[in-house]
Structure formats: structure tokens, C-alpha cells
Amino acid sequence: MKKKDFTGIYSIIEEIRKQKPVVHHLTNWVTIYDCANIVKVLGGSPIMAYAPEEISEITGIADSVVLNIGTLTVDFVESMKMAARAANIRKIPVVLDVCGAGASKLRNNKASELIEQTRIDIIKGNSSEIAAVAGKNVRTRGVDATETGLILTEVASELARKKNCVVAVTGVQDIVSDGTRTFIVKNGHSLLSHVVGTGCMVSSVIGTFAAVEKDCGFAAASGLALFGIAAEIAAESTDAPLTFKAKLFDLLFSVDRASIEKKIKVEMI
């Protein structure tokens, strides 16, 4: 896909700021504050509700749901299922970050349960996490990606077709596939790997984009591209991880159309 086809990203940002979508999270306790803030700076409205007694009610006012198994417990995953099912009834998008999949049997089993027992619209993870969810023989080192030796575009496309969803694989180059189209997002910066939680944050960005953009493949690729562009600009003025993180948030709040159109690097294969 030519560069100009993704210049519409800024229109999605404008729609987010206009609609102020509610993004309901059941997410990683380590990164929950950053996930809430990332939605807020984009113009959305984050809500983090976990109690089973209110999940269906809260999902009833949401525009998308973001699930993240980074700090999972068995009970927590049951709450995630409740939120996903409520979202499925309302036909609002559900994003699942399979954080740490491949590191333990519990994570693998619970990720599988969520995917098999509910409708997940976007599955997001790093290379080894997605490979694990796809049933490949890989092992994840904590929540960091490990080398899989696989052709990730094929893994993503195959999983997307099998589960009838969008699959987003984060890495040096991000991959987004709906089983028919596969996008390669080449925006980003190595400093992202030195800040805890950027993977969780980008899931929240994707969830915010999907709340206003019905094409989940385009929403995921656009969200990843925006996040990567903000990272590139932030890194132009610092090489310190914590300063970089603050600048990343500021740029997601203030990035303009011209910067996006100048820096966007997305291809379709």
C-alpha cells in the first residue's frame, strides 16, 4: 500500500477527539496508569473496571474493550470473559493483548480460552507471544520477545484467518493482518524497548482507534504507525528513557497532520 493511503490517520485522531470514546480496560496492573493516560492524551476516555458485579454495566457505556493478561489470575480472566461477551452483544471491538503468552501453561490456556470462548476482534502481541497463541513451539522469556525462527507475516495471516480476526505483531517492524491484507508498519524507535509497558500502551492506542474506526485492520495499523511516529519524533531530542517516555505522551497529544504525512511508513504486502 502506498504511503498516501495512510495519511487518513489524522482524520481518525480528529474523530477520537470529537467522539471521546470510552475505552474499557481489564489490563496489566504494572502499566494501568500509563494505559489510562495514553487513551486520555489521544482524546479518549479510559475506564478501568474489574469487579464482576459491574463489568456488564460498564461495558454497556463503552465504545471498545481492551483486555491484557499481563498480570492475570484465574478470576481476573473470568472477568475478562464477562467484559468480552458484553462487548460482543453490543458489537463493539475487543482487543486482546496476549502479554507473556508462551511463558507459562496458565497464560497459554487462558489466552486460548478468551479467544475460543468470546469474540476477539484484534489479537496483539510480540513475535513469540503471537507464535505461542498460534500453536507454534516457542518459549517466551517473561514478557520480552524471543527469536521464533518463523515467517511472522505468514503466522499472523494464518492466525487471522483461523480466528476470523485481526492479528497485530509488534517488533522492529510491526505486522498487522486480517488474513487477506497484511500491513507492515515501519515506524518506531529502539528507545521503546527501554521503557516498561510500551506494548501495553500501544494496545490501548489500538483500542482507542478501533473505537471510532470500523475497519479493525486499518485501525490497528494506524494506531501502531502513530505510536511509532511519536516515538521517532520524541527520540530526536533525547536518548534518556524516562524523558523519552514523557515526550512520547506529549507528542501523542500534539502531533500534527504534517508530521504524520511526512513520517508515515506503512506498506501492504
C-alpha positions in Angstrom: 0.0 0.0 0.0 1.3 3.4 -0.9 2.2 5.9 1.8 -0.6 8.3 0.9 -3.2 5.7 1.7 -2.4 6.0 5.4 -2.5 9.8 5.6 -6.1 9.4 6.8 -4.7 8.6 10.2 -5.1 12.2 11.3 -8.8 12.0 10.5 -9.1 9.2 13.0 -7.4 11.3 15.6 -9.9 14.1 14.9 -12.7 11.7 15.2 -11.4 10.4 18.6 -11.2 14.0 19.9 -14.7 14.6 18.6 -16.4 11.5 20.0 -14.2 11.0 23.1 -14.8 7.2 23.1 -14.9 5.3 26.3 -12.3 2.6 26.3 -12.9 -0.1 29.0 -9.8 -1.8 30.2 -9.2 -5.0 32.1 -5.5 -4.7 31.9 -2.0 -5.2 33.3 -1.6 -3.8 36.8 2.0 -2.9 36.1 1.1 -0.5 33.3 -2.5 0.5 34.1 -1.7 4.2 34.9 0.2 4.6 31.6 -2.6 2.8 29.6 -5.2 5.2 31.1 -3.0 8.2 30.3 -2.3 7.2 26.7 -6.0 7.0 26.0 -6.6 10.4 27.6 -3.9 12.2 25.6 -5.3 10.8 22.4 -8.7 12.3 23.4 -10.5 9.2 24.6 -12.0 8.4 28.0 -10.4 5.4 29.8 -12.2 3.4 32.4 -10.6 0.5 34.4 -13.4 -1.6 35.9 -12.7 -5.1 37.2 -15.5 -6.1 39.6 -17.7 -8.8 38.2 -20.7 -7.1 39.7 -20.3 -4.1 37.4 -18.5 -5.3 34.3 -21.5 -5.7 32.1 -22.9 -2.3 33.1 -19.6 -0.6 32.5 -19.1 -2.3 29.1 -22.6 -1.0 28.3 -21.3 2.5 28.2 -18.0 1.7 26.4 -17.0 2.1 22.8 -14.3 -0.6 22.9 -12.8 -3.1 25.3 -9.0 -3.8 25.9 -8.0 -7.0 27.7 -4.4 -7.7 28.8 -3.3 -10.9 30.5 0.0 -9.4 31.8 -0.9 -9.8 35.5 -3.6 -12.5 35.1 -5.3 -14.6 37.7 -8.0 -17.2 37.0 -10.7 -14.9 38.5 -9.4 -11.9 36.5 -9.7 -13.8 33.2 -13.3 -14.8 34.1 -14.0 -11.1 34.5 -12.4 -10.5 31.1 -14.7 -13.1 29.5 -17.7 -11.3 31.0 -16.5 -8.0 29.5 -15.8 -9.6 26.1 -19.2 -11.2 26.0 -20.9 -8.0 26.9 -19.0 -6.2 24.2 -19.9 -9.0 21.7 -23.6 -8.4 22.4 -23.2 -4.7 21.7 -20.9 -5.4 18.7 -18.1 -3.1 19.9 -14.5 -4.1 19.3 -12.4 -6.2 21.7 -8.6 -6.0 21.7 -6.7 -8.8 23.5 -3.1 -8.3 24.4 -1.6 -11.8 24.9 1.1 -10.4 27.2 3.5 -13.1 28.3 1.9 -15.9 26.2 4.4 -18.7 25.8 5.9 -18.1 29.2 3.6 -20.5 31.1 0.8 -23.0 30.6 -1.6 -20.8 32.5 -1.1 -17.9 30.2 -1.4 -20.1 27.1 -4.5 -21.8 28.4 -6.2 -18.5 29.4 -5.3 -16.7 26.2 -6.8 -19.7 24.3 -10.0 -19.6 26.5 -10.5 -16.0 25.8 -10.1 -16.4 22.0 -12.2 -19.6 21.8 -15.0 -18.6 24.2 -15.5 -15.0 23.2 -15.2 -12.9 20.0 -11.9 -11.2 19.9 -11.5 -8.6 17.1 -7.8 -7.8 17.5 -5.2 -10.1 19.0 -2.0 -8.2 19.7 1.4 -9.4 21.0 5.1 -9.6 20.2 6.6 -12.2 17.9 6.9 -15.1 20.4 3.6 -14.3 22.1 1.7 -14.4 18.8 3.6 -17.6 17.8 2.6 -19.2 21.1 -1.1 -18.3 20.6 -0.9 -19.7 17.1 0.2 -23.0 18.5 3.9 -22.8 17.4 6.6 -24.4 19.5 8.2 -21.3 21.0 9.0 -20.1 24.5 8.6 -16.5 25.7 11.2 -15.1 28.1 8.9 -13.2 30.5 7.1 -10.5 28.6 10.0 -9.9 26.2 10.0 -11.3 22.6 12.3 -14.2 21.8 13.5 -15.3 18.4 11.0 -17.6 16.8 12.7 -18.5 13.5 9.3 -18.2 11.9 8.0 -16.1 9.0 5.8 -13.8 11.1 3.8 -12.4 8.2 2.6 -16.0 7.5 2.0 -16.7 11.2 -0.1 -13.6 11.6 -2.1 -14.1 8.4 -2.8 -17.8 9.2 -3.9 -17.0 12.7 -6.1 -14.1 11.5 -7.9 -16.4 9.0 -8.2 -19.2 11.5 -9.8 -17.0 14.2 -11.5 -14.5 11.9 -9.9 -11.5 13.5 -7.0 -9.0 13.1 -3.6 -10.0 14.4 -1.0 -7.4 15.3 2.6 -8.4 15.9 4.8 -5.8 17.4 8.6 -5.6 16.8 11.2 -3.7 14.9 8.7 -3.7 12.2 5.1 -4.2 13.2 2.8 -6.6 11.3 -1.0 -6.3 11.0 -3.0 -8.9 9.2 -6.7 -9.6 8.8 -6.0 -12.8 6.8 -6.4 -11.0 3.5 -4.5 -7.8 3.9 -1.1 -7.7 5.6 0.4 -4.3 6.6 4.0 -3.7 7.6 4.4 -0.7 9.9 8.0 0.6 9.7 7.6 3.5 12.2 9.1 3.3 15.7 12.3 3.7 17.6 14.6 1.4 19.7 14.0 3.5 22.8 10.6 2.0 23.1 12.2 -1.3 24.1 13.8 0.5 27.1 10.5 1.7 28.7 8.4 -0.8 30.6 4.8 -1.1 29.2 5.0 0.4 25.7 3.4 -2.8 24.4 0.5 -2.4 26.8 0.2 1.2 25.9 0.1 0.6 22.2 -2.8 -1.9 22.8 -4.7 0.9 24.4 -3.9 3.1 21.4 -5.2 0.4 19.1 -8.3 0.1 21.3 -8.9 3.8 21.1 -8.5 3.8 17.3 -10.8 0.8 16.9 -13.5 2.6 19.0 -14.0 5.0 16.1 -12.7 3.2 13.1 -14.8 0.2 12.0 -12.0 -1.4 9.9 -10.1 -3.1 12.6 -7.1 -3.9 10.4 -6.7 -0.2 9.4 -7.3 0.9 13.0 -4.6 -1.4 14.3 -2.0 -0.4 11.7 -2.9 3.3 12.1 -2.5 3.2 15.8 0.8 1.4 15.6 2.0 3.9 13.0 1.0 6.9 15.1 2.7 5.4 18.2 5.8 4.8 16.1 5.9 8.3 14.6 5.5 9.9 18.1 8.4 7.7 19.3 10.6 8.8 16.3 10.0 12.5 17.0 10.5 12.1 20.7 13.8 10.4 20.2 15.1 13.3 18.1 15.6 15.4 21.3 16.6 12.8 23.9 18.2 9.4 24.4 17.1 9.1 28.0 14.3 6.6 28.5 12.2 8.5 31.1 12.5 11.8 29.3 11.6 9.9 26.1 8.5 8.5 27.7 7.3 11.9 28.8 7.9 13.3 25.3 6.1 10.3 23.7 3.0 11.2 25.7 3.3 14.9 24.8 3.6 14.1 21.1 0.7 11.8 21.1 -1.3 14.7 22.4 0.1 17.3 20.0 1.3 15.5 16.8 0.0 17.3 13.7 -1.1 16.2 10.3 2.0 17.4 8.6 4.3 15.3 10.8 2.2 12.2 10.2 2.2 12.7 6.4 6.0 13.3 6.4 7.0 10.3 8.5 4.3 7.6 7.9 5.9 4.3 6.7 3.3 1.7 6.1 3.2 -0.9 3.3 0.8 -3.6 2.3 2.1 -6.9 1.1 
